[in-house]
Structure formats: C-alpha cells, structure tokens
Amino acid sequence: MFNPSNLFHQSDKSLPCQSVVSDIFTIISWNVHKNNIKNPLFNPYLNSLIEHYKVDFLLFQEANFKNKEKFNVSNFSFDAAANLEYGGEFYGVLTASKITSIFSNAYLTKAKEGFWGTYKSFLVTQYSLENNKKLMIINIHAINFRENNQYNIEIDRLIELIRVYEGPMILAGDLNSWSNSRIKRLHKIKDELSLNMVLFKNSEKIKSFMGNSLDYIFYRNLKLLESTVIEQKKFSDHNPLLARFSVNI
C-alpha cells in the first residue's frame, strides 16, 4: 500500500554536483519502464548516452529507485516523486542532474488510475542559473486510464501550481496524450504558459498511441539548439527524447 509520507525522495546533497546550470545544457526525458535498476545493461547504456551527448539532466518516468540512495550514475544527484511502493522499492518520476536543486516538491494526482488503482506523480524542481535567475523543471507522468475530463482536471491542477512562476521553464515527460481531446488540452497549456514545443525531425520514433505522440518536451525563455529522438529497443517501449538548450536568448 502506498504511504504518502514516503512520496518525496532526495539523494544526499553532499554529492559533488555543480551549483549552477551551465549556459548550454542538455536534457533527456524518458519513460524507462522500471528498467533503470533491475536491468544490468541499463546503466552502461545510460552512461554512454551521458558521455556522448554531454547530458546534464535526466527526467525519468516509471523510474525505479530507493529512498535517499545515491543515484547510480556518477556526479548526478536526484529528486523523485513516488506513486508506488513495492518490496521496499519506489516507482515514479525522477529528475537526476549534475546540478544540485535549490527547490523540489513532489505531487500526486487526486484521482487514481482506473485500471491499476494507483495515483500518478509529478515533480517540480528548480536550479540556479548564472544570471541569478532560476530554471524550473516539471517532470510529469500524466494520468492515463481515466476519462478525458479527469485528465483535464489534473492538468489544470498542475498549471495552477506553476502559473505564478515567470522565468525559464521546461515541462517534459510522458503526457499520455493519446486522444485528440488530450492533444487539444496540451496545446492550451502551451499557450497559457507561453511555452514552445520541442519539435523532432525523427518524430516518428516517439512512442505513440492511436496516432498521437505520448512524450513531449516544452520550454520557454530558453533557446533550443538541438533535438533528437534516440532509438533504443532493449529497455522500454518509449525512446529517450533529447534536447539541448542555451540560457542566453
């Protein structure tokens, strides 16, 4: 049974991480299908991605983690929001980074999934920029097996939480946007928060259902330098989305 007191998790802040986000930084957003710990091939693959693409932020959905344990990638700390506890392990959204977060908060949906009877979680973190501003990152795994009206209610809750923030922002994750109604709601969010949507030349590699993409990266007050979908077939039915940004616009 999920224990709400164990919702928020954070690694040891004494890890040797940066205090400020670099002027140019790279993120990967990926629904890892709970394979980030139990599959022994995952970590070597992830490290190869980090090294090749110079990754600074990892936004995982359906991550497997343990409370307060070091993230199993060198020089990355993490914040995480669990929506499920089983066998002493936790599952949910996890944001790992080479930069120490200065703020983090975890949230659960009010509604439960109709199929599994579990909540969904999302995570809000903030990081310092060189120009004394802050970067906000929202890592979300949206509710899936519920009617579209409930989906909209949960998205509206998220908007109300972050609406007052006016600085640079990234909103990314598995948004379970499999219907035209949900796609329409996401575009409304984009307009309400003045967000840009990262476009991918190889968008056909993004996980989709009923012809609609499920995974997205949105941003504002940043300059998009590069974007790609990284094809992999070993760990998840979702592919990682990669985006590189510049703080200077």
Legacy VTK file of the C-alpha trace (Angstrom):
# vtk DataFile Version 3.0
C-alpha trace
ASCII
DATASET POLYDATA
POINTS 249 float
0.000 0.000 0.000
1.411 3.397 -0.945
2.410 5.502 2.048
2.050 9.238 1.306
4.774 10.054 3.858
7.250 8.376 1.502
6.188 10.398 -1.513
9.249 12.645 -1.810
12.787 11.314 -2.117
16.096 13.088 -2.416
19.669 11.888 -2.680
22.487 13.052 -0.457
23.163 16.731 -1.202
26.843 16.284 -0.333
27.448 14.673 -3.733
29.995 16.540 -5.906
27.473 18.314 -8.141
27.575 21.750 -9.757
25.799 24.625 -8.049
24.821 26.481 -11.232
23.409 25.368 -14.590
25.826 25.915 -17.473
24.962 28.386 -20.238
24.415 25.407 -22.536
22.838 22.265 -21.088
21.278 19.032 -22.316
18.314 17.047 -21.031
16.959 13.576 -21.709
13.326 12.775 -20.925
12.470 9.067 -20.937
9.850 6.649 -19.658
12.251 3.879 -18.636
9.573 1.276 -17.862
11.098 0.464 -14.427
14.279 -0.901 -16.032
16.803 1.638 -14.727
17.911 -0.515 -11.770
16.995 -4.141 -12.413
18.390 -4.466 -15.923
22.206 -4.766 -15.620
22.681 -3.424 -19.145
20.821 -0.181 -18.454
23.499 1.699 -16.547
26.305 1.159 -19.085
23.920 2.266 -21.834
22.869 5.357 -19.886
26.472 6.305 -19.169
27.246 6.043 -22.868
24.398 8.455 -23.623
25.577 10.885 -20.948
29.122 10.857 -22.268
28.208 11.064 -25.950
25.603 13.823 -25.637
27.080 15.614 -22.587
23.834 15.228 -20.665
23.158 17.418 -17.612
19.580 16.437 -16.694
17.777 13.093 -16.774
13.987 13.166 -16.476
12.724 9.623 -15.955
9.151 8.424 -15.765
8.357 4.991 -14.323
11.737 5.067 -12.597
12.768 2.503 -10.007
14.643 3.944 -7.001
15.251 3.654 -3.273
14.872 6.327 -0.650
17.973 8.526 -0.132
20.296 6.206 -2.002
22.847 7.659 -4.374
21.712 7.717 -7.979
23.718 5.036 -9.741
25.350 7.472 -12.174
28.480 9.322 -11.045
28.136 13.022 -10.162
24.340 13.026 -10.512
22.043 13.758 -7.596
18.306 13.178 -7.790
14.890 14.281 -6.637
11.973 11.898 -7.090
8.229 11.611 -6.575
6.948 8.096 -5.930
3.463 6.965 -6.808
4.040 3.348 -5.826
5.975 1.426 -3.181
6.534 -2.314 -3.564
9.021 -4.631 -1.912
10.990 -1.774 -0.343
11.471 -0.038 -3.681
9.761 3.041 -5.060
8.477 3.873 -8.512
7.582 7.207 -10.062
9.139 10.234 -11.712
12.799 11.009 -11.037
14.875 14.018 -12.068
18.629 13.455 -11.820
21.136 16.183 -12.582
24.749 17.286 -12.403
23.414 20.421 -10.700
22.129 20.483 -7.138
18.481 21.533 -6.962
17.639 24.565 -4.835
13.944 23.678 -4.608
11.986 20.490 -5.150
8.473 19.348 -4.437
6.529 16.196 -5.254
2.836 15.917 -6.058
0.283 13.167 -6.547
-2.811 13.263 -8.698
-6.064 13.383 -6.756
-7.547 10.734 -8.999
-6.387 7.138 -9.257
-5.806 5.165 -12.418
-8.948 3.269 -13.315
-7.052 0.138 -14.339
-4.346 -0.189 -11.644
-5.895 1.868 -8.840
-2.678 3.863 -8.275
-2.016 7.596 -8.352
0.293 9.294 -10.801
3.062 11.649 -9.649
4.851 14.707 -10.913
7.858 16.626 -9.676
8.805 20.304 -9.686
12.479 21.239 -9.238
14.425 24.496 -9.543
18.088 25.193 -10.264
20.287 28.292 -10.163
21.386 29.957 -13.410
24.484 32.107 -13.949
22.362 35.250 -14.364
20.870 34.891 -10.864
17.637 33.584 -12.346
16.172 30.152 -11.771
15.360 27.280 -14.083
12.178 25.368 -13.252
11.801 21.780 -14.475
8.494 19.916 -14.301
8.776 16.148 -14.765
5.341 14.618 -15.297
3.783 11.243 -15.911
0.185 12.138 -16.653
-2.830 10.091 -15.675
-3.722 7.516 -18.304
-6.636 5.149 -17.696
-9.235 7.782 -16.837
-11.780 9.780 -18.777
-10.565 12.898 -20.581
-12.390 15.182 -18.161
-10.346 13.823 -15.242
-7.187 14.220 -17.317
-8.046 17.893 -17.827
-8.696 18.385 -14.098
-5.258 17.020 -13.214
-3.555 19.146 -15.869
-5.362 22.223 -14.523
-4.038 21.460 -11.024
-0.513 21.425 -12.422
-0.998 24.736 -14.206
-2.226 26.415 -11.035
0.879 25.273 -9.172
3.336 26.769 -11.658
1.377 29.665 -13.155
2.955 32.295 -10.869
6.485 31.381 -11.973
7.641 33.652 -14.811
11.207 32.514 -15.511
12.830 29.871 -17.721
10.912 26.611 -17.649
10.971 23.079 -19.028
7.926 20.836 -18.821
8.539 17.302 -20.054
7.514 13.708 -19.662
5.041 11.034 -20.644
1.835 13.017 -21.001
-0.333 10.087 -22.084
-1.850 12.307 -24.753
-3.424 9.540 -26.814
-6.682 11.283 -27.758
-7.431 14.383 -29.812
-9.084 15.887 -26.737
-5.893 15.485 -24.698
-3.753 16.893 -27.505
-6.031 19.913 -27.627
-5.628 20.389 -23.855
-1.833 20.259 -24.139
-1.854 22.976 -26.771
-3.989 25.078 -24.438
-1.378 24.578 -21.691
1.336 25.606 -24.122
-0.492 28.838 -24.872
-1.443 29.583 -21.253
2.165 29.213 -20.047
3.752 30.765 -23.181
5.654 27.542 -23.861
7.337 26.368 -27.040
7.160 22.718 -28.047
10.366 20.920 -28.980
9.990 19.526 -32.495
11.879 16.440 -33.628
12.856 15.668 -37.229
12.603 11.964 -36.391
9.285 12.347 -34.534
8.056 9.022 -35.928
10.301 7.383 -33.299
8.340 8.946 -30.424
6.073 6.494 -28.612
2.524 6.988 -29.881
-0.938 5.546 -29.449
-3.897 5.992 -31.782
-1.631 8.143 -33.953
-0.803 10.632 -31.169
2.598 11.140 -29.523
2.770 10.470 -25.782
6.138 12.054 -24.887
6.894 15.785 -25.062
9.340 18.491 -24.090
8.044 22.064 -23.737
10.172 25.093 -22.855
10.260 28.870 -22.550
12.819 31.661 -22.063
15.493 29.350 -23.447
16.994 28.835 -26.908
16.656 25.371 -28.416
19.942 24.298 -30.015
19.372 20.644 -30.848
16.740 17.928 -30.520
16.529 14.262 -31.413
14.757 11.034 -30.502
17.271 8.339 -29.539
16.160 4.969 -30.818
16.664 2.001 -28.474
14.936 -1.359 -28.287
16.332 -3.007 -25.140
14.858 -1.186 -22.160
11.486 0.398 -22.847
8.753 0.778 -25.431
9.457 4.542 -25.188
12.530 6.150 -26.753
14.516 8.889 -24.959
13.857 12.465 -26.079
16.949 14.680 -26.085
17.074 18.485 -26.217
19.981 20.913 -25.873
19.309 24.464 -24.737
21.116 27.755 -24.308
20.299 30.011 -21.383
21.267 33.050 -23.462
18.458 34.039 -25.821
LINES 1 250
249 0 1 2 3 4 5 6 7 8 9 10 11 12 13 14 15 16 17 18 19 20 21 22 23 24 25 26 27 28 29 30 31 32 33 34 35 36 37 38 39 40 41 42 43 44 45 46 47 48 49 50 51 52 53 54 55 56 57 58 59 60 61 62 63 64 65 66 67 68 69 70 71 72 73 74 75 76 77 78 79 80 81 82 83 84 85 86 87 88 89 90 91 92 93 94 95 96 97 98 99 100 101 102 103 104 105 106 107 108 109 110 111 112 113 114 115 116 117 118 119 120 121 122 123 124 125 126 127 128 129 130 131 132 133 134 135 136 137 138 139 140 141 142 143 144 145 146 147 148 149 150 151 152 153 154 155 156 157 158 159 160 161 162 163 164 165 166 167 168 169 170 171 172 173 174 175 176 177 178 179 180 181 182 183 184 185 186 187 188 189 190 191 192 193 194 195 196 197 198 199 200 201 202 203 204 205 206 207 208 209 210 211 212 213 214 215 216 217 218 219 220 221 222 223 224 225 226 227 228 229 230 231 232 233 234 235 236 237 238 239 240 241 242 243 244 245 246 247 248
